[in-house]
Structure formats: structure tokens, C-alpha cells
Amino acid sequence: MRYCYLFFAIFLSLSLFAQEEQQETAKISEAFGHLIGKNIDTIGIDFDMDLVMKGLRDAAEGKNSPMSEAECIQAISNAQEIAFKEKAQVNLKNAEDFLKSNAKKGDIIVIDDNKLQYKVEKKGQGKEVEPHFSPIIHYVGKYLDGSIFGQSKEDEVISLDETIQGFQKGLVGMKEGETRTLYIHPEYGYGTQGYLPPNSLLTFEIEIIKANAPKEEASEALILESDHEGKKASDLDAPALR
């Protein structure tokens, strides 16, 4: 009888261990699927997920792929290039349509044939930002739909000689304490370069903390920006304004 109880206890513990192991495997499997899904989303192609799952199963079972690895990589690259160009064209049209409509508002200042617009949200009373200055700012960067893609978490120094044209022209003349909303055409923004969607119209809410940073702070900011070069967007708290 004692052996029966012992056998039952061992069997029960093994069953519980197997259940825990199955539950852990299930969690890992689902999490692995999430990782694959996130990576698929960054590729920028509208995949047929049913066929993606079929490909995963076939590969796990050792079945042949309909394309060689080299062919698949080349096909994905070609599809990405086409999708990128189409997205760039759509975004450019949306940007220009928005700026054309926005320019009709009475409180909007238009610069350089609609390449840049701004609205004064709050007037300042301090020193003015001049060309070649390195102002200390707070900023929030948004897409056309209002979603935020970057913002400063603390005072940030920006060299006007090293930044995009939208800032070079949009910040000059701002006084300390002033807040503006900039509407930047892709040509004066990041265009098709960088990690942002190609030809995105960007809006920036800018507050001038100090018109020109001391030389030491400006030099340190340039060093930090150079350290950020080559990093992915996810590695940075906010995009380098260059």
C-alpha cells in the first residue's frame, strides 16, 4: 500500500511538472510569435499572414521553400523599394495639400513659398535667436495626424548650423520665452532620409529657453549628437534635430 501511495505521489509530481513545462513552452511560443510579428511590421510589406504561418510550419517540417533564400531576400528588397517610393509620393502630396490649406489661416506666417509655416503660440520678451546661434529649447515633434515621434525630456541645445532648414529659418527671430508651432515641408525637413516615414510633413512645438547657449554647452551638444549617429530610432529618447 505504501508503495502505491509513493507511486501515486511520483506520478502526480511528474504530471504537474509536465503541465508547468507545457504552460511555459506555450508562453515562449506565443512570445516568439510576437517577436516575429514585430519584425514583419518593420519590413513595410503587407504580408499574407496565413502564408507566413504556412511557411513557418513547412520550414519546421523540413519542406522546400517556393524560393531560394537569395531570391526571397531580393524580392523583399524590391518590394520594400516600391512601397517606399509609393509612400513618399503619398506623403508629399498630403504635406503640400495641408500646407496650402493651412496657409489660408490668418495667424499663419508663410516662409519660402510654403516650405515653412509657423504660428506664434506665446510671445517672448528676452533675447532673440540669430543665425548661427545654438539656442536651448524644449520641443515636441508630431506627424500630420498629431502622433508624437519625438520630444525633449530636458533642455536641449541645437546648433542652427547643424540642423534642418526648417529649424534654421523657423527659430531665427524667436525670443526667449517664445513658443511657436512650426509646420515643415519635407524639403525643409528630413525628406526621404533618416528613419521617419519618407516625405513626412512635420510639426514642431518649440519653446526658446535661451537664445544662445554658452560655447561649452554648444560644443558638448555637438559631441553628444555625433555619438548618436548610426543608432536606431529606438535607441534614442528623441531624434537628433539635424
C-alpha positions as CSV (number, residue, x, y, z in Angstrom):
1,M,0.0,0.0,0.0
2,R,2.8,2.3,0.9
3,Y,4.4,1.7,-2.5
4,C,1.1,2.6,-4.2
5,Y,1.0,5.9,-2.4
6,L,4.6,6.6,-3.3
7,F,3.9,5.7,-7.0
8,F,0.9,8.0,-7.0
9,A,2.9,10.9,-5.5
10,I,5.6,10.5,-8.1
11,F,3.1,10.3,-10.9
12,L,1.3,13.4,-9.6
13,S,4.5,15.4,-9.3
14,L,5.6,14.4,-12.8
15,S,2.2,15.3,-14.2
16,L,2.3,18.8,-12.6
17,F,5.9,19.3,-13.9
18,A,4.8,18.3,-17.4
19,Q,1.8,20.8,-17.2
20,E,4.1,23.6,-16.0
21,E,6.6,22.8,-18.7
22,Q,3.8,22.8,-21.3
23,Q,2.5,26.2,-20.0
24,E,6.0,27.7,-20.1
25,T,6.5,26.3,-23.7
26,A,3.2,27.8,-24.7
27,K,4.2,31.2,-23.3
28,I,7.6,31.1,-25.1
29,S,5.9,30.0,-28.3
30,E,3.4,32.9,-28.2
31,A,6.2,35.4,-27.2
32,F,8.3,34.2,-30.1
33,G,5.4,34.8,-32.4
34,H,5.2,38.4,-31.2
35,L,8.8,38.9,-31.9
36,I,8.3,37.6,-35.5
37,G,5.2,39.8,-35.9
38,K,7.1,42.9,-34.7
39,N,9.9,42.3,-37.2
40,I,7.5,41.7,-40.0
41,D,5.8,45.0,-39.3
42,T,9.1,46.9,-39.6
43,I,9.7,45.5,-43.1
44,G,7.0,47.6,-44.6
45,I,5.3,45.0,-46.7
46,D,1.7,43.8,-46.4
47,F,2.3,40.1,-45.9
48,D,-0.3,37.4,-46.2
49,M,-0.1,36.1,-42.6
50,D,-1.7,32.8,-43.4
51,L,1.0,32.1,-45.9
52,V,3.7,33.3,-43.5
53,M,2.4,30.8,-40.9
54,K,2.4,28.1,-43.6
55,G,6.0,28.9,-44.4
56,L,6.9,28.6,-40.8
57,R,5.3,25.2,-40.5
58,D,6.8,24.0,-43.7
59,A,10.3,25.1,-42.7
60,A,10.0,23.4,-39.3
61,E,8.9,20.2,-41.1
62,G,11.9,20.4,-43.5
63,K,9.8,21.1,-46.6
64,N,11.2,23.0,-49.5
65,S,10.6,26.8,-49.9
66,P,9.0,28.2,-53.1
67,M,12.0,30.5,-53.4
68,S,15.7,30.2,-52.6
69,E,17.0,32.4,-49.7
70,A,18.7,34.7,-52.1
71,E,15.6,35.1,-54.3
72,C,13.5,35.8,-51.2
73,I,15.9,38.5,-49.9
74,Q,16.0,40.1,-53.3
75,A,12.2,40.0,-53.7
76,I,11.7,41.6,-50.3
77,S,14.2,44.3,-51.1
78,N,12.4,45.1,-54.4
79,A,9.0,45.2,-52.7
80,Q,10.4,47.5,-50.0
81,E,11.8,49.9,-52.6
82,I,8.4,50.1,-54.4
83,A,6.5,50.5,-51.2
84,F,8.9,53.3,-50.0
85,K,8.5,55.2,-53.3
86,E,4.8,55.0,-53.2
87,K,4.7,56.1,-49.5
88,A,7.0,59.0,-50.3
89,Q,4.7,60.2,-53.1
90,V,1.6,60.0,-51.0
91,N,3.2,61.7,-48.0
92,L,4.5,64.6,-50.2
93,K,1.0,65.2,-51.7
94,N,-0.5,65.1,-48.2
95,A,2.1,67.6,-46.9
96,E,1.6,70.0,-49.8
97,D,-2.2,69.8,-49.6
98,F,-2.0,70.5,-45.8
99,L,0.3,73.5,-46.2
100,K,-1.8,75.0,-48.9
101,S,-4.9,74.8,-46.8
102,N,-3.1,75.9,-43.6
103,A,-1.7,79.0,-45.3
104,K,-5.2,80.4,-45.5
105,K,-5.4,80.8,-41.8
106,G,-4.9,84.4,-40.5
107,D,-2.4,83.6,-37.8
108,I,-0.1,81.5,-40.0
109,I,3.2,83.0,-41.2
110,V,4.4,81.6,-44.5
111,I,8.1,81.4,-45.4
112,D,9.9,80.4,-48.7
113,D,7.0,79.6,-50.9
114,N,5.2,77.4,-48.4
115,K,8.3,75.3,-47.5
116,L,7.9,76.5,-43.9
117,Q,5.0,77.9,-41.9
118,Y,4.8,79.0,-38.3
119,K,2.3,80.2,-35.7
120,V,3.3,82.2,-32.6
121,E,1.6,80.5,-29.6
122,K,3.2,82.6,-26.9
123,K,5.2,85.8,-27.3
124,G,8.6,86.1,-25.6
125,Q,10.4,89.1,-24.2
126,G,14.1,88.0,-24.0
127,K,17.0,88.0,-26.4
128,E,16.3,86.9,-30.0
129,V,17.7,83.9,-31.7
130,E,20.1,84.9,-34.5
131,P,21.6,82.9,-37.4
132,H,24.4,80.6,-36.4
133,F,23.2,80.6,-32.8
134,S,22.8,77.4,-30.7
135,P,19.6,78.0,-28.8
136,I,18.5,76.0,-25.8
137,I,15.0,74.7,-26.5
138,H,12.1,72.4,-25.5
139,Y,10.3,70.7,-28.4
140,V,7.6,68.2,-29.3
141,G,7.7,66.7,-32.8
142,K,4.5,65.4,-34.4
143,Y,3.3,63.9,-37.6
144,L,0.5,65.3,-39.7
145,D,-2.0,63.1,-37.8
146,G,-0.9,64.5,-34.4
147,S,1.0,61.5,-33.2
148,I,4.3,62.3,-31.4
149,F,7.5,60.9,-32.9
150,G,10.0,62.7,-30.5
151,Q,10.3,65.2,-27.7
152,S,12.9,66.7,-25.4
153,K,12.9,65.4,-21.9
154,E,15.1,68.2,-20.7
155,D,16.7,71.4,-22.0
156,E,18.3,70.6,-25.4
157,V,20.9,72.6,-27.3
158,I,20.5,72.8,-31.1
159,S,23.1,74.3,-33.4
160,L,21.4,76.1,-36.2
161,D,24.4,75.4,-38.4
162,E,23.9,71.7,-38.0
163,T,20.2,71.3,-38.1
164,I,17.4,71.0,-40.8
165,Q,16.4,74.1,-42.8
166,G,13.0,74.2,-41.0
167,F,14.8,75.0,-37.8
168,Q,17.4,77.2,-39.3
169,K,14.7,79.5,-40.7
170,G,11.9,78.9,-38.2
171,L,13.8,79.6,-35.0
172,V,15.6,82.8,-36.1
173,G,13.8,85.8,-34.6
174,M,12.3,83.8,-31.7
175,K,12.7,85.5,-28.3
176,E,13.5,83.8,-25.1
177,G,10.2,82.6,-23.6
178,E,8.5,82.5,-27.0
179,T,6.7,79.4,-28.2
180,R,6.0,78.6,-31.9
181,T,4.4,75.8,-33.8
182,L,6.5,75.1,-37.0
183,Y,4.9,73.3,-40.0
184,I,7.8,72.0,-42.1
185,H,7.6,70.8,-45.7
186,P,9.6,67.6,-46.3
187,E,12.1,69.6,-48.4
188,Y,13.0,71.6,-45.3
189,G,12.7,68.6,-43.0
190,Y,14.1,65.1,-43.4
191,G,12.8,64.4,-46.9
192,T,13.3,60.7,-47.7
193,Q,16.3,60.4,-45.4
194,G,16.5,59.1,-41.8
195,Y,14.2,56.7,-40.0
196,L,11.0,58.8,-40.2
197,P,8.4,57.9,-42.9
198,P,9.6,59.4,-46.2
199,N,8.5,62.9,-47.1
200,S,6.6,63.4,-43.9
201,L,5.2,66.8,-43.0
202,L,6.4,67.6,-39.5
203,T,5.1,69.9,-36.9
204,F,7.2,71.1,-34.0
205,E,6.1,72.9,-30.9
206,I,9.2,74.9,-29.9
207,E,9.9,76.9,-26.8
208,I,13.1,79.0,-26.6
209,I,14.7,78.7,-23.1
210,K,17.8,80.6,-24.0
211,A,18.6,82.3,-27.3
212,N,22.2,81.1,-27.5
213,A,23.9,78.5,-25.3
214,P,27.3,79.1,-23.8
215,K,30.1,77.8,-26.0
216,E,30.8,74.9,-23.6
217,E,27.2,73.7,-23.7
218,A,27.0,74.0,-27.5
219,S,30.2,72.0,-28.0
220,E,29.1,69.3,-25.6
221,A,25.8,69.0,-27.5
222,L,27.6,68.5,-30.8
223,I,29.7,65.7,-29.3
224,L,26.5,64.0,-28.0
225,E,24.8,64.3,-31.4
226,S,27.9,62.7,-33.1
227,D,27.7,59.9,-30.5
228,H,24.1,59.2,-31.5
229,E,24.9,58.9,-35.2
230,G,24.3,55.4,-36.5
231,K,21.9,54.4,-33.7
232,K,18.4,53.3,-34.4
233,A,15.4,55.5,-33.6
234,S,14.5,53.1,-30.7
235,D,17.9,53.8,-29.1
236,L,17.2,57.5,-28.7
237,D,14.9,59.3,-26.4
238,A,14.3,61.9,-29.2
239,P,15.6,62.3,-32.7
240,A,18.6,64.4,-33.3
241,L,17.4,67.6,-34.9
242,R,19.8,67.5,-37.8
